[in-house]
Structures are given as C-alpha cells and as structure tokens.
Amino acid sequence: MNNNTAERVYPPNQLKPLNESDCIQLPINFIHDLAQADCLRSLLDKIACWLSQVFQAERVSITLYDRPNFLKLYSISGNQAIPLDFKLPIQNTFVGRVFSTATLRICDDVTLFEELDCQMLAQNGMGSCMDVPLIHNGNCLGTLNVADHAKFHYTEQQAIFLQCLANWIALNIKLHLQVQEMQKLTSTDELTGTFNRRMFTQQSNHNMSLFSNANTPFSMGILDIDYFKTLNDFYGHQAGDYVLQQMCECIQTYLSEHDFLARIGGEEFAIILPTHSAKDAIKRFKQIRAAIEDLKIPYLEEIICFTVSIGVAEAHATDLSAETVLKRADKALSQAKQAGRNRVHLDMPIYKI
C-alpha cells in the first residue's frame, strides 16, 4: 500500500482470488456483445458500456498506447470529464503511472492529487477512481478506468474483480489489434505508408457510386515524379525511396482526413478529392505541385530537388466507371508531361451529341 493514504497500490501478485471458490458473474449479453464486435472501436465501446452497468460506475473509460509518451482515450461511458480521443500524457498523470508500472491503483480522493487526469475528474464531480493495466503476454496495452462521485468508494474485492476482467479484456483487445494490423498490411504501401492500388480501386469505386447515385462530385489526380529514373540512377535507389517518403509526407499536409492518397505504381500516385469540383481540385493540386517543387531534401551530403506532373479529371455523367475517370486523369498526366512537365493539366470530357 502506498504511503499516501489517498492512494492504494496493488501489484499483480496481490490481486488473486481470496479463495478457490471465488468466481466472476457477468451478464450473458455482455459476453455475446463482445463476441459480436466487428472492430476495435466497437469492442471498446461495448466494454465501457457494460462495465458501467457491472460496476454501477459514474464513469468508465479505456485508454490504449498511442505513440511515445501518450495514451489515447478511446471509449467512454457516463461522465465526460476527460473528452473522447483526448491524448493523455504518460508523464504526470495517474493513468500514466498505472500504465508505466503495470500496476492497479485506486485513488480514493482525486482532489488530493495534482496530476492532470485527477484534476479533470475532480473538476467534473468525480471523487474516486480505480485504474487497472490491460496486460497481454507481459505487455501493457493500455488501461481500464472506473470512477465514482463518492470518495473512498472502491474495495479490494472490486480491485480483484476488475483486474481479472482486464486480463480477459486485454486478450480481446490484442486480437482486434492484430486484425487491424493485418488489414493495414494488406491495404497500405510498405515503403510510403500510403494506401496501395487495391485500396485505391475500392475507394474510387465508392466515390463513383456516390456520384452515380447521389450526384456527389469528386475529382481524381494522378501524380508522377518527373525524370525519376534519372534521379535514381544519379543518387541511388535508396535515395529514390527516401524521396518518395518525403514527398508523401509533404502531400499529406495538403490533404484533409477525407481525401485519399495511394501509391499505384513505382513513382506514380493517385489522389482522390471527394466533393471537389475540377476548379477546386486544380487549385489544390497546384498547391501540391508548388510545394513539391520547393522541397529541398537533404540526403547524405547532397540536397535533392525534383518536380512532379499531375493529371486531373472530375467525374462526369459521361464516365461509365471509376476506371474511366482514372483513364482521363492518366491522359491529362501524359499531356502535362508532353507540355514540359512540372505542371497540372485538367482533362475535359468529350460530350457526345
């Protein structure tokens, strides 16, 4: 137990059933719902919802490791003291200490702690909380947290119960994370981290369906690095790979979360801009072209500069499929190269009378 009388700490070896007859009782629908979860977000939402009932908690939340030094809040049930998707620093937070030490902790009075999450809970009416690590094969994936408006609310028996549940839940989370990683591997380009051609085909077909059924516009751009073979031959293929990576990072800064970037060939990339007319798309693609021209990429003792050509097409009623839009954008790309490269060219559809 911690010297701080407002905090209790339970290492894993302390949190064992008090005797062999101890058991956990859960609603059948809880088990059923978890088995039906089709993605990680759905799983976490269901867990948070059910645990708020099982523990009669004012608040239940789940965090997962997001990136160095941060935990991401994925699901909440009840009190919204800490908003969804909030990135909690691992340093100087109560939940961060639970994650770092892989040890369950009970905060009996959140008002006595200066840590960020405790202060946020206190400011929103919470009195106490219990945070437990989600451990799988010795690795801490994140934390499971329950809170109540009353101080000194949680018991050692509840701590045992929650840790046992967390161990089982961690296995479920790990399985969904593995599925998520497999889906990522099959949908992204290994070198650049952008989507691959398979995902581009799916996305372009989806946008074409929206256009055909609801007249929702979209534009497509095909981007190709000018004289990429010469660049590879002069600097080497590793430099060429690095250029592709740096270029994609640059492009992403000009795209919204709804836009789509995919590598569809060696140095050829496709960009889909949903809801964009040709006029708006051309403006965006000109910004991307200019930004790439201004790039100065340090590599070993060299500075690499290069340009791109972009062909653009907006979906029109004359297009029979997404493939037709792609062919028109590819035609515009060829015209941009023929006109001298380092430019954006728009293909206009031919209307049959």
N, C-alpha and C positions, 0 to 999 in steps of 0.2 A: 504493500500500500504506500502511496506517495505521502511525503511529509506534509504536503498541502492538504488540509482537511477537506477542501472542496473538490479534490480530485482523487479518484481511486483507479489504480492501475492493475490489470490482471494479465500476466504473461500466459501464453497458451497452455502451459502445463498446469496452471491453476484452474483453468476453465474446463474441468472434466465433470461428467455427471457425478452427483453426490453418491449414488449407489447404482448397482446394475439394473435396478427396476425402473430407473428414471427413463422417461420417454418424451417425445415431442408429438403433440397432436396438432394437425393442420387441417383446414377445410379441404375437402376433396377437390373443390373447384379451383383452389389455389394451385394444386399440382397439375390439374387439367389445363389451366390457363398458361402456365409456364411451358407446358409441352406444345401448346399451340402457337407460341410466339414465333413469328417468321423473320424477325430481325433483332438486332441488339437493342435498339431503341424500344421496340415493343416489349421485349423481355424485361428491361429495366423499369418501364412504366408499370407493368403488371406487378412486379416485385414490390415497388414502392406503394402501390395501391393496396395490395393485400397485407403488407406489413403494418400499414396504418390501422387496419382492422384487427389484425392479430395482437398487436401491442396497444391498441387503442391510443395511438400516438397522435399528438397535435401536429407533428411534422415527421416525415420520413424522406430522406434524400440519399442518393447514391453518387459517389464520385469515382472516376476512373483516371488513371495516369494518362496525361495528355501529351506533355512534352517536358523536357528538363525543367525542373523547379515548379511545375504546376500540376494541379489536379483539375479536371473539368467536371462540373456538376451536370449530370445527365438527366436525372429524373427527380421529381419532387411530388410528394402527396401532402396536402394540407398547407400549413403556414409557409408563405413565400418569403421568409426573412432574408434568404440568400437567393437571388434570382436565378432562373434556369440558364444553363450554359455559362454561368459565371466561372471564371478561371481562378481557382483558389491557389495562392502561393503555398508551396510546401513549407517554406520557412515562415515562422511566426504565426502559425495557425494551429489550432487544436487538432483539426483533422489531419494536418500535415504531420504532426507528431505521431498520430496513430498510424499513418501510412509509413513513415520513416522507420518506426520501431516495430512495426507489425504486431502491435500490442493493443488490446482493447482498453479503452479508457472511459471512465464515467466522470463527467463534470457535474458536480452536484449543485453548483451555483455559478451560472455563466457570468453573472455581474461582477464576480471577483477576478475575472481573467481579462487581460488586456489584449489577447490575441484577436485578430481581425474577425474570424468567424464567430467567436463567443460574443464579441461586442455587437455584431449584426443580429445574432439571435436575441440578445438581451434587449436591444432597441425595438424588437418586434414582438415582445411579450413572452419570450421563452425563458424558463427558469433553470432547466437542467437538460443535459443531453448525454447520450451514450453512443460512442463511435467504435466500430469494430473493423479490423482489417479483412479484406477479401483476399484470402491466400489460396493459391493453387500451386502445388509442387514446389513449395518454398518461396514462391514469388508473390509479392503483394501487388494485386491488380488495381486496387483502389480501396474505398471504404464504404461501409453501410452505416447510416446515421439515423438515430431516432431522437426526438426531442419532445419535451412536455413543458407546459406553462408553470408547473409546480417545481420547486426546488427539492433536492434530495428525493427524487421520485423513483429512481431505478435501484433494483435489488441485485444481489449476486446471482440469484437464481435466474433472473431475467438476462443477466450477462452470459451465463452458460447457455441459455436458450438461443440468444442472438448469435453467439459465436458458432454454435452448431449449425444454425441456419445459414450463416455467412459462408461456412466451409462448403456446404452443398450448393449454395447460390454461386459461389466462385467457379465451381466446375461448369455450371450452365453458362456463365459469362464467358469463360475461356473457350468453350465450344463455339459460341457465336462469334467470338473474336477470330477464331481460326477460320470459320466460314467466311467472315468478312475479308480476311487477308487473302484467302483463295480467290474470292471474287475480284479483289483488287489486282491480283497477279494475272488473272485472265482478261482483265479489261484495260490495263494500262501498259504503256510502253516502258520497258525496263530502264532504258537509258535516260529518258527525259522526264518520266513520271506523268506525262500527259496520257490521255486516252489513246487506245490503239484503233486500228482500222475497223475491227469488229464492232467496237462501241460507237464509232463514227457512223457506221451503217445503221445501227439501231437508232441513234439519235436523229439522224437525217430523215429516216422513215417516220419517226414520231412527229417531227416538225412538219413533214409533208402531210401527214394525216390530219394534224390540227389545221393546216392551211386548207386542205380539201373539204373538211367537214365544218369548220367554223370561220374560214377565211382569215385565219390568224397569220399575218405575214412573217416571213423570215428571210434572211439573206445568208449566203454562204461565200466564204473566201478561201481560195487555195493559195498558199504562200510557199514560195520556193527560194532557196538561197542562191544568189547569183554566183556563178563560177565556183561552186562548192568543190568540184573535183580539183580545181587549181589550188584552192585553199588547203585541201587535204594533202595534195602532192607536195606543197611547199612546206607546210608546218607539221605534217604527220597526222595520222588518223586519230590519235589521242587528242590532239588539238581540235580536230574536227568535231569529235564527240563533245568536248568541253564547250565549243561554240554553240552547238545545238542546245546544250543545257542552259547556258547563259541567255541565249535568245528566248527560250521558252519562259524563263523567269521574267524577262523583260515584257513579253507579250501578255503574261498573266496580269501584270499591273494595269493593263488597259481593258481587262475583261471583268464583267460582273459575275456574280455567283450563278447567274442563269445562262451565261454564254458557255460555249463549248469549244475546247481546243484538243485536237487529236493529231498524232503523227500517222500519216497514211502512206509514207514512203521513206526513202533514205533521208533526204533533206526537205521533204515536202510535207506540209502541214495543212490541215483543214480547220477552219474556224466557222462555227455556226452562231449567228446572232439572232436569237428569237425575237419576234415582234419588231424587227428592224426593217424599214423600207430601204431601197437602194441608196437614197440620198443620205440617210443616217449611217448606213453601213460604210459607204465610201468615206465619210468623214472619219469614222473610227479607224478604218484600215489605213488611211493616210497618216493618222497619228502614229499607228504602229510602225508603218514603213519609216517615218522620220525618226522615231525613237531608236529603231534598229540601226539606221544609218549613223546616228550619233554615238552608238555603243563603241567603247574602246576597251577591249577585253585583254587584260594582262595575262600573258602566258609565257612562263619561263622568263627570258629576257626580252621578249617581243611584246608588241601591242597589236592585237588583231582587230582589224576593221573590215566590215563587209556590208553588203546591201541585199535587199530582197525584192522580188517582184510578186505582185498579188493580183490574182484574177477574182472578180466578184460577180455574183449573179443573185438576183432576187427571185424568189418563187413567183411564178405567174400561172394564170389559168391554162396556158398552152403547155405547161410541163405535165408530162404523163406520170412522172415519178420523181423521187428524190434523186435518182440516178441521172435524170435529165438535167436537173439543176446543177449537179456536180459536173456534168459534161460541159455545160455552158460556162461555169466558173473556170474549168480547165482550159477551155477555148480562150477565155479572157486572159488567162495567165500566159498562154502562148503569144497572144497579141502584145502583152506588156513586155515580154522578152524581145519580141521582134522589133518593138518600138524603141529599144535601147536599154531595157532593164531598169531596176531601181524606180519602179513606178507602180501605180494602182490602175487597173483597167476594168471597166464595167461592161459586161455582156448584156445587150438588149435583145429580148426575144423577138423572133420574127412572127408576126401575126398573119395567119392565112385568111384570105378574103374569099 
